[in-house]
Amino acid sequence: MLARIKSLSHFFWRSASSKPALYLCYFARAVRSRPVYSAVLIMALIFLSSWFSKSFVLSPDGRAPLLVLLVSICGLGVRYPRESAPFTILTRTIIVVLSVYVGWEAIAEIPKEYELTGISEAMLGARNWGCWIALAFGIVGWWRPSGGILLLSFLHWQKTALGAELGYNLSWIDYLALVEIGQFLVICLLADRIICTLCRYRPNSKKSTTPFILPTAVVASVGIHFANYFWSAIEKLQLQGGPLSWVFENPTHNLLLAAYEGGHLPISQFGALPALAYQLSDHLFIALNIFILTTQLIGVLAVWSRRGTIFLTIIYDITHIGIFILSGIFFWKWILLNFAIIAATRKSQPFVLPPITRFVGVLMVLIAPMFFNIAKLGWYDTRSFTSITIAATLSDGSQHVLPTNFFGPNSVAFAQLPDSYISGHFGTGTYGATSDYRLFKNGNSCSLPAGVDVGKFKQSDFDRLDKAIRQDHIRRSGKLLSSDWPWYNIFPHHIWSNPFAYANASEIKQEDIRGYRVVVDSVCLSVVGDKVVRDSRYVTFHDVALD
């Protein structure tokens, strides 16, 4: 079959006299020899990658999986190019990281009883079998990058579809950057191979498979990722209080208090250390804010320089590790992607990138939100926290507070509660955050009203939470998840619960759980001496029955 296709290709280029065929071949040669044309093609591939992800991968009909499967299978003949180590490093890292992630999702199989909560049988089958199929293609992706297309597309689809079934928008911040960059890189490689084939089959052309699009694609990918940092800085500058309100007024270290209250602080077991860390940060927060904002803004310039890219990426990883230590928010996927960018950039040392290629990287930082889902992380941090904890009610009548880790693949949805206003409680959101300047000032001084209805409350908010808790209970009845071993503490969460803060949770057995209680507590947090002090203003309860 392959020999026949090759023979037909030779025949086409020998016999074609039409202008379109000649123009196509001339364009292929121009892209191969001139960086400007390579940059133009990269921009066209950015449109294609965006369309592929948004219009087809997320479409509700049956064309999406067929298209993804077709691209993955048809591209299996394409290997990683030996001449482009930076491309190989970046693409393989993305595929390996997300293969591990999907592997954990596959282990967390959803049992058939999930249908009782409204999930369709077709959805269950597609999700459960799809995880294993995607993992298999991810393994193939180590040798053949097109295998990664199915892995990346499935991960995005199942997160979006399952979130819609749950009634919660499962956060895409931690994984979607890798998905979209990976799709873009693989599409660029396939385009590169097609154009090399066009050049090779033209009469009197030199036979060569040297990749010429890929260096520009790698730089563009770095620009896409750096856009997450740059546009987060722009979001901070656009907050209601004015361009510099976040820098000089926002106590970013309030994240530590919220993490401590929610059980996510990694250093909470070390006695007075959380209070000392908070007090130290209180003296340095303006300098830290200036540092964070500056490093995020200069991302648009760092792409131009190889050394600048490496240096700034190291700074970003150090910042991510610091954020994890002080808040429990773990961008482990971004950290590994940044390591890959460092390694790929170092491998590009022998190559001298033309200015147009560097310009593409800078341009992508600026225009990436037009084509990709770019994180825009900017808000005010307050000391007024609407704390939501979920406790398991056991057969003996006792109640045990559960860590968000307990909810496995859906942990991020529970860690980011509340996602909407709850009647009578503070109006702040996840981790006490808000983008409302007036709410920020009142929340930071602990003067927000509590115990009175200050907004419109919808009972559907608790209905969604009921459904999500019951669904997760059914999920844990399947296979490995029903084990008494606390597997959930090593699941690759985006927001981790500190296992030392919930030592008793590992003793809970699935068969002993009779129901759940949701406790909503409007609490003002502060540090007095060497202790974190909580001032509870208003508490409500909501029971979730399993029958």
C-alpha positions as CSV (number, residue, x, y, z in Angstrom):
1,M,0.0,0.0,0.0
2,L,2.8,2.4,1.0
3,A,4.7,1.6,-2.2
4,R,1.6,2.3,-4.3
5,I,1.2,5.7,-2.6
6,K,4.8,6.5,-3.2
7,S,4.5,5.5,-6.9
8,L,1.4,7.7,-7.3
9,S,3.3,10.6,-5.7
10,H,6.2,10.2,-8.1
11,F,3.8,10.1,-11.0
12,F,2.0,13.2,-9.9
13,W,5.1,15.3,-9.7
14,R,6.5,13.9,-13.0
15,S,3.2,14.7,-14.9
16,A,1.8,17.7,-13.1
17,S,1.8,20.7,-15.3
18,S,-0.9,22.7,-13.5
19,K,0.1,26.0,-11.9
20,P,-1.3,25.0,-8.5
21,A,1.0,22.0,-8.3
22,L,4.0,24.1,-9.3
23,Y,3.1,26.9,-6.9
24,L,2.8,24.5,-4.1
25,C,6.2,23.1,-4.8
26,Y,7.8,26.5,-5.1
27,F,6.2,27.5,-1.8
28,A,7.7,24.3,-0.2
29,R,11.1,25.3,-1.5
30,A,10.7,28.9,-0.2
31,V,9.7,27.7,3.2
32,R,12.7,25.4,3.3
33,S,15.2,28.1,2.4
34,R,13.8,31.3,3.8
35,P,13.1,31.9,7.5
36,V,10.4,34.5,6.6
37,Y,8.3,32.0,4.8
38,S,8.9,29.5,7.7
39,A,7.5,32.2,10.1
40,V,4.5,32.7,7.8
41,L,3.8,29.0,7.8
42,I,4.1,28.8,11.6
43,M,1.4,31.5,11.9
44,A,-0.8,29.4,9.6
45,L,-0.2,26.3,11.7
46,I,-1.1,28.3,14.8
47,F,-4.5,28.9,13.2
48,L,-4.8,25.2,12.3
49,S,-3.8,24.1,15.8
50,S,-6.3,26.4,17.5
51,W,-9.1,25.3,15.1
52,F,-8.2,21.7,15.6
53,S,-8.4,22.0,19.4
54,K,-11.4,24.2,19.8
55,S,-13.7,23.4,16.8
56,F,-13.2,19.6,16.6
57,V,-11.7,18.2,19.8
58,L,-14.5,19.8,21.9
59,S,-17.3,19.3,19.4
60,P,-20.2,17.2,20.7
61,D,-20.6,15.1,17.6
62,G,-18.7,12.0,16.4
63,R,-16.3,13.8,14.0
64,A,-13.9,14.8,16.7
65,P,-12.6,11.3,17.8
66,L,-12.5,10.2,14.2
67,L,-10.4,13.1,13.2
68,V,-8.0,12.8,16.1
69,L,-7.7,9.0,15.5
70,L,-7.1,9.6,11.8
71,V,-4.3,12.1,12.4
72,S,-2.7,9.9,15.1
73,I,-2.7,6.8,12.9
74,C,-1.7,8.5,9.6
75,G,1.2,10.2,11.3
76,L,2.6,7.1,12.9
77,G,5.2,6.8,10.1
78,V,6.8,10.0,11.2
79,R,9.6,9.7,13.7
80,Y,11.2,12.4,15.9
81,P,13.8,14.3,13.8
82,R,17.4,13.5,14.8
83,E,18.4,16.9,13.6
84,S,16.1,18.8,16.0
85,A,16.9,17.8,19.6
86,P,15.1,20.8,21.1
87,F,11.8,19.7,19.4
88,T,12.3,16.1,20.6
89,I,13.0,17.2,24.2
90,L,10.0,19.5,24.4
91,T,7.5,17.2,22.8
92,R,8.6,14.0,24.6
93,T,8.4,15.7,28.0
94,I,4.9,16.9,27.4
95,I,3.7,13.4,26.2
96,V,5.4,11.6,29.1
97,V,4.1,14.0,31.8
98,L,0.5,13.8,30.5
99,S,0.8,10.0,30.0
100,V,1.5,9.7,33.7
101,Y,-1.4,12.0,34.5
102,V,-3.8,10.0,32.2
103,G,-2.4,6.8,33.7
104,W,-3.6,7.9,37.1
105,E,-7.0,8.8,35.6
106,A,-7.2,5.3,34.1
107,I,-6.6,3.7,37.5
108,A,-9.4,5.9,39.0
109,E,-11.9,4.0,36.9
110,I,-15.5,5.2,37.2
111,P,-17.8,2.2,38.1
112,K,-21.0,1.4,36.3
113,E,-23.1,2.5,39.3
114,Y,-22.1,6.1,38.3
115,E,-25.2,6.1,36.1
116,L,-27.3,6.4,39.2
117,T,-26.2,10.1,39.5
118,G,-27.1,11.0,35.9
119,I,-23.9,10.1,34.0
120,S,-24.8,8.3,30.8
121,E,-23.5,4.8,30.0
122,A,-21.9,6.0,26.8
123,M,-20.0,8.7,28.8
124,L,-18.8,6.1,31.3
125,G,-17.5,3.8,28.5
126,A,-15.9,6.6,26.6
127,R,-14.1,7.9,29.7
128,N,-13.0,4.5,31.1
129,W,-11.8,2.8,27.9
130,G,-10.6,6.1,26.5
131,C,-8.1,6.6,29.3
132,W,-6.4,3.2,28.6
133,I,-6.4,3.8,24.8
134,A,-5.0,7.3,25.3
135,L,-2.3,5.9,27.6
136,A,-1.4,3.3,25.0
137,F,-1.0,6.1,22.3
138,G,0.9,8.1,24.8
139,I,3.4,5.3,25.2
140,V,3.7,5.1,21.4
141,G,4.3,8.8,21.4
142,W,7.7,8.3,22.9
143,W,8.8,7.0,19.5
144,R,6.1,8.4,17.2
145,P,5.0,11.9,18.2
146,S,1.6,11.6,16.4
147,G,0.6,9.1,19.0
148,G,0.5,12.0,21.4
149,I,-2.2,13.8,19.5
150,L,-4.8,11.3,20.7
151,L,-3.5,11.4,24.3
152,L,-3.6,15.2,24.4
153,S,-7.0,15.6,22.8
154,F,-8.6,12.9,25.0
155,L,-7.3,14.5,28.2
156,H,-8.8,17.8,27.2
157,W,-12.1,16.2,26.1
158,Q,-12.6,14.1,29.2
159,K,-11.9,16.9,31.6
160,T,-14.3,19.2,29.9
161,A,-17.0,16.5,29.5
162,L,-16.7,15.2,33.0
163,G,-16.8,18.7,34.4
164,A,-20.0,19.4,32.6
165,E,-21.6,16.1,33.9
166,L,-20.4,17.0,37.5
167,G,-21.8,20.5,37.2
168,Y,-18.4,22.0,38.0
169,N,-15.9,23.6,35.6
170,L,-12.8,21.5,36.4
171,S,-9.8,23.8,36.3
172,W,-7.8,23.6,33.1
173,I,-5.0,26.0,34.3
174,D,-2.5,23.2,35.3
175,Y,-2.7,20.9,32.3
176,L,-4.1,22.7,29.2
177,A,-0.9,24.7,28.5
178,L,0.9,21.4,27.9
179,V,-2.0,20.0,25.8
180,E,-2.2,22.9,23.4
181,I,1.6,23.3,23.1
182,G,2.0,19.6,22.5
183,Q,-0.7,19.6,19.8
184,F,0.9,22.6,18.1
185,L,4.3,20.9,18.1
186,V,3.1,17.7,16.6
187,I,1.1,19.5,13.9
188,C,4.2,21.5,13.0
189,L,6.2,18.3,12.7
190,L,3.6,16.7,10.4
191,A,3.6,19.8,8.3
192,D,7.4,19.8,8.2
193,R,7.4,16.2,6.9
194,I,4.8,17.0,4.2
195,I,6.8,19.9,2.9
196,C,10.0,17.9,2.9
197,T,8.2,15.3,0.9
198,L,7.0,17.9,-1.6
199,C,10.6,19.2,-2.0
200,R,12.0,15.7,-2.3
201,Y,9.7,14.6,-5.1
202,R,10.1,17.7,-7.3
203,P,12.4,17.1,-10.3
204,N,16.1,18.2,-9.8
205,S,15.5,18.9,-6.1
206,K,18.0,17.7,-3.5
207,K,16.8,14.8,-1.3
208,S,16.8,16.1,2.2
209,T,14.8,15.6,5.4
210,T,16.4,18.4,7.4
211,P,13.7,20.1,9.6
212,F,13.4,23.8,8.9
213,I,10.1,24.6,10.4
214,L,10.8,23.0,13.8
215,P,13.3,25.6,15.3
216,T,10.7,28.3,14.7
217,A,8.0,26.0,16.2
218,V,10.0,25.5,19.3
219,V,10.5,29.2,19.8
220,A,6.8,29.9,19.2
221,S,6.0,27.2,21.8
222,V,8.1,29.0,24.4
223,G,6.3,32.2,23.5
224,I,2.9,30.5,24.0
225,H,3.9,29.3,27.5
226,F,5.5,32.6,28.5
227,A,2.2,34.2,27.6
228,N,0.7,32.6,30.7
229,Y,3.1,34.6,32.8
230,F,2.9,37.8,30.8
231,W,-0.9,38.0,30.7
232,S,-1.1,37.2,34.4
233,A,0.9,40.4,35.0
234,I,-1.4,42.3,32.7
235,E,-4.4,41.0,34.7
236,K,-2.8,42.3,37.9
237,L,-2.3,45.7,36.3
238,Q,-5.9,45.9,35.3
239,L,-7.5,45.3,38.7
240,Q,-10.1,47.8,39.9
241,G,-7.8,49.5,42.4
242,G,-5.5,50.8,39.7
243,P,-2.3,49.6,37.9
244,L,-0.1,49.5,41.0
245,S,-2.7,48.5,43.6
246,W,-1.7,44.9,43.4
247,V,1.9,45.7,43.9
248,F,1.7,48.1,46.9
249,E,-1.5,47.0,48.6
250,N,-2.1,43.3,48.0
251,P,-0.8,41.0,50.8
252,T,0.0,38.0,48.6
253,H,1.1,36.1,51.7
254,N,-2.5,35.9,52.8
255,L,-2.5,32.8,50.6
256,L,-0.5,31.1,53.4
257,L,-3.4,31.7,55.9
258,A,-6.0,30.4,53.5
259,A,-3.8,27.3,52.8
260,Y,-3.4,26.7,56.5
261,E,-7.2,27.0,57.1
262,G,-7.9,24.6,54.2
263,G,-5.3,22.0,55.2
264,H,-3.2,22.6,52.1
265,L,-0.1,24.2,53.7
266,P,2.9,21.9,53.3
267,I,4.7,23.4,56.4
268,S,1.6,23.4,58.7
269,Q,3.0,20.6,60.9
270,F,6.1,22.5,61.9
271,G,4.7,24.3,64.9
272,A,5.4,28.1,64.8
273,L,6.9,28.0,61.3
274,P,3.7,29.0,59.4
275,A,3.3,32.1,61.7
276,L,7.0,33.0,61.3
277,A,6.8,32.6,57.5
278,Y,3.7,34.9,57.4
279,Q,5.3,37.5,59.6
280,L,8.5,37.5,57.5
281,S,6.5,37.8,54.3
282,D,4.5,40.7,55.8
283,H,7.6,42.8,55.8
284,L,8.7,41.7,52.3
285,F,5.4,41.4,50.4
286,I,5.9,44.7,48.4
287,A,9.3,43.6,47.2
288,L,8.0,40.1,46.4
289,N,5.1,41.6,44.5
290,I,7.5,43.8,42.5
291,F,9.7,40.8,41.8
292,I,6.8,38.7,40.6
293,L,5.2,41.3,38.4
294,T,8.6,42.3,36.8
295,T,9.6,38.7,36.0
296,Q,6.2,38.1,34.5
297,L,6.3,41.2,32.3
298,I,9.8,40.7,30.9
299,G,8.7,37.3,29.6
300,V,7.8,39.1,26.4
301,L,11.4,40.2,25.9
302,A,13.2,37.1,27.3
303,V,12.1,35.0,24.3
304,W,14.4,37.0,22.1
305,S,17.5,35.8,23.9
306,R,18.6,32.2,24.5
307,R,20.3,33.1,27.8
308,G,17.3,35.3,28.8
309,T,14.9,32.4,28.2
310,I,17.0,30.0,30.3
311,F,17.5,32.5,33.2
312,L,13.8,33.5,33.3
313,T,12.5,30.0,33.1
314,I,14.7,29.1,36.2
315,I,13.2,32.0,38.0
316,Y,9.7,30.8,37.1
317,D,10.4,27.4,38.5
318,I,11.8,28.8,41.7
319,T,8.7,30.9,42.1
320,H,6.4,27.9,41.5
321,I,8.3,25.9,44.2
322,G,7.9,28.8,46.6
323,I,4.2,29.1,45.8
324,F,3.8,25.4,46.6
325,I,5.6,25.6,49.9
326,L,3.5,28.6,51.0
327,S,0.1,27.6,49.6
328,G,0.0,24.0,48.5
329,I,-0.8,25.0,44.9
330,F,1.5,22.8,42.9
331,F,2.1,23.6,39.3
332,W,4.2,20.4,38.8
333,K,3.3,20.1,35.2
334,W,4.4,23.7,34.5
335,I,7.6,23.0,36.4
336,L,8.5,20.0,34.3
337,L,7.6,21.9,31.1
338,N,9.9,24.7,32.2
339,F,12.7,22.2,32.8
340,A,12.1,20.9,29.3
341,I,12.3,24.4,27.9
342,I,15.6,24.9,29.7
343,A,17.0,21.7,28.2
344,A,15.7,22.4,24.8
345,T,17.1,25.9,24.8
346,R,20.5,24.7,25.8
347,K,20.5,22.1,23.0
348,S,19.8,24.9,20.5
349,Q,23.2,26.5,21.3
350,P,24.9,25.5,18.1
351,F,22.1,27.1,16.0
352,V,22.0,30.8,15.2
353,L,18.3,31.7,15.1
354,P,17.5,34.5,12.6
355,P,15.7,37.6,13.9
356,I,12.4,36.6,12.3
357,T,12.3,33.4,14.3
358,R,12.9,35.3,17.5
359,F,10.3,37.8,16.5
360,V,7.7,34.9,16.2
361,G,8.4,34.0,19.8
362,V,7.9,37.6,21.0
363,L,4.8,37.9,18.9
364,M,3.3,34.7,20.3
365,V,3.6,36.1,23.9
366,L,1.5,39.0,22.8
367,I,-1.2,37.3,20.7
368,A,-1.4,33.8,22.2
369,P,-4.7,34.6,24.0
370,M,-6.3,35.0,20.5
371,F,-5.6,31.3,19.7
372,F,-4.9,29.4,22.9
373,N,-6.3,29.2,26.5
374,I,-3.9,31.4,28.4
375,A,-4.0,31.6,32.1
376,K,-4.6,35.2,33.4
377,L,-3.9,34.9,37.1
378,G,-4.5,38.2,38.9
379,W,-6.6,39.0,42.0
380,Y,-6.5,40.4,45.5
381,D,-5.9,38.2,48.5
382,T,-7.9,38.8,51.7
383,R,-8.0,37.5,55.3
384,S,-11.7,36.8,55.0
385,F,-12.1,33.2,54.0
386,T,-15.3,31.2,53.3
387,S,-14.0,27.9,54.5
388,I,-15.8,24.8,53.2
389,T,-14.9,21.4,54.7
390,I,-16.5,18.1,54.0
391,A,-16.7,15.5,56.8
392,A,-17.6,11.8,56.4
393,T,-20.3,10.5,58.8
394,L,-19.4,6.9,59.8
395,S,-21.6,4.1,61.0
396,D,-20.8,4.8,64.6
397,G,-22.0,8.4,64.3
398,S,-18.6,9.9,64.4
399,Q,-17.5,12.5,61.8
400,H,-14.1,12.9,60.3
401,V,-13.0,15.9,58.2
402,L,-11.7,14.8,54.8
403,P,-8.7,16.3,52.9
404,T,-9.4,17.4,49.3
405,N,-6.9,14.8,48.2
406,F,-9.6,12.3,49.3
407,F,-11.5,13.2,46.1
408,G,-8.8,12.0,43.8
409,P,-9.0,13.3,40.2
410,N,-11.7,15.7,41.2
411,S,-9.8,17.1,44.1
412,V,-9.1,20.5,42.5
413,A,-12.9,21.2,42.3
414,F,-13.2,20.7,46.0
415,A,-10.0,22.6,46.8
416,Q,-11.3,25.6,44.9
417,L,-14.6,25.9,46.8
418,P,-16.4,28.2,47.0
419,D,-16.9,28.8,43.4
420,S,-20.0,31.0,43.9
421,Y,-21.6,33.1,46.6
422,I,-23.2,31.2,49.6
423,S,-26.0,32.9,51.4
424,G,-25.0,34.7,54.6
425,H,-21.3,34.1,54.1
426,F,-18.4,36.2,52.9
427,G,-18.4,37.1,49.2
428,T,-14.8,36.1,48.6
429,G,-13.9,33.2,46.4
430,T,-11.2,30.4,46.4
431,Y,-8.5,31.0,49.0
432,G,-10.3,34.3,50.0
433,A,-9.5,35.9,46.7
434,T,-11.5,38.6,44.9
435,S,-11.1,41.0,42.0
436,D,-13.5,43.5,43.6
437,Y,-11.4,46.3,45.2
438,R,-14.1,47.3,47.7
439,L,-14.5,43.7,48.8
440,F,-10.8,43.4,49.0
441,K,-10.4,46.4,51.4
442,N,-13.2,45.2,53.6
443,G,-12.1,41.6,53.5
444,N,-8.6,42.4,54.4
445,S,-9.7,44.4,57.4
446,C,-12.2,41.6,58.4
447,S,-15.1,44.0,58.2
448,L,-17.3,42.0,55.7
449,P,-20.8,41.2,56.9
450,A,-21.6,37.7,57.9
451,G,-24.9,36.0,58.9
452,V,-27.0,38.2,56.6
453,D,-27.9,37.6,53.0
454,V,-25.9,40.1,51.0
455,G,-26.4,38.6,47.6
456,K,-28.6,36.3,45.5
457,F,-28.3,32.6,46.6
458,K,-29.2,29.7,44.4
459,Q,-30.1,26.3,46.0
460,S,-28.6,24.8,42.8
461,D,-25.1,25.6,44.3
462,F,-25.6,23.0,47.0
463,D,-27.4,20.7,44.6
464,R,-24.3,20.6,42.4
465,L,-22.2,19.9,45.5
466,D,-24.5,17.1,46.6
467,K,-24.2,15.5,43.2
468,A,-20.4,15.8,43.1
469,I,-20.0,14.2,46.5
470,R,-22.3,11.3,45.8
471,Q,-20.6,10.7,42.5
472,D,-17.2,10.7,44.1
473,H,-18.5,8.2,46.8
474,I,-19.5,5.8,44.0
475,R,-16.2,6.3,42.2
476,R,-14.3,5.2,45.3
477,S,-16.2,1.9,45.4
478,G,-14.3,0.7,42.3
479,K,-11.2,-1.5,42.4
480,L,-8.0,0.3,43.7
481,L,-9.9,3.3,45.0
482,S,-11.8,1.2,47.6
483,S,-8.5,0.1,49.2
484,D,-7.8,1.2,52.7
485,W,-4.4,2.3,51.6
486,P,-4.4,6.1,51.2
487,W,-3.6,6.1,47.5
488,Y,-5.1,9.6,47.1
489,N,-2.1,11.2,48.8
490,I,0.2,10.3,45.9
491,F,-2.2,11.2,43.1
492,P,-0.7,14.1,41.1
493,H,-3.0,16.8,42.4
494,H,-2.8,20.4,41.4
495,I,-3.7,21.6,45.0
496,W,-2.4,19.2,47.6
497,S,-3.7,18.5,51.1
498,N,-1.0,18.1,53.7
499,P,-1.2,14.4,54.8
500,F,0.0,15.3,58.2
501,A,-3.0,17.6,58.8
502,Y,-5.4,14.7,58.1
503,A,-3.7,11.7,59.7
504,N,-7.0,10.1,60.7
505,A,-8.4,10.2,57.2
506,S,-6.3,7.2,56.2
507,E,-8.2,5.1,58.8
508,I,-11.6,5.7,57.2
509,K,-13.0,2.7,55.4
510,Q,-15.4,3.1,52.4
511,E,-18.0,0.7,53.7
512,D,-18.3,2.6,57.0
513,I,-19.3,5.9,55.4
514,R,-23.1,6.6,55.8
515,G,-23.2,10.2,54.6
516,Y,-21.3,13.5,54.5
517,R,-21.7,16.9,56.2
518,V,-20.6,20.1,54.4
519,V,-19.5,22.8,56.9
520,V,-19.4,26.4,55.6
521,D,-17.6,28.8,57.9
522,S,-17.0,32.5,57.3
523,V,-13.7,32.9,59.2
524,C,-11.3,35.8,59.5
525,L,-7.7,34.7,59.8
526,S,-4.7,36.4,61.4
527,V,-1.4,35.7,63.1
528,V,-0.9,36.5,66.8
529,G,2.5,35.7,68.2
530,D,3.5,32.3,66.9
531,K,0.0,31.1,66.1
532,V,-2.5,31.4,63.3
533,V,-5.8,32.6,64.8
534,R,-9.2,32.0,63.3
535,D,-12.2,34.2,64.1
536,S,-15.3,32.4,63.1
537,R,-18.1,34.7,62.1
538,Y,-20.9,32.5,60.7
539,V,-21.3,28.7,60.4
540,T,-23.8,26.7,58.4
541,F,-24.2,23.0,57.8
542,H,-25.5,20.9,54.9
543,D,-25.9,17.2,55.1
544,V,-25.5,14.9,52.1
545,A,-27.4,11.6,52.3
546,L,-26.3,8.6,50.3
547,D,-29.7,6.9,50.1
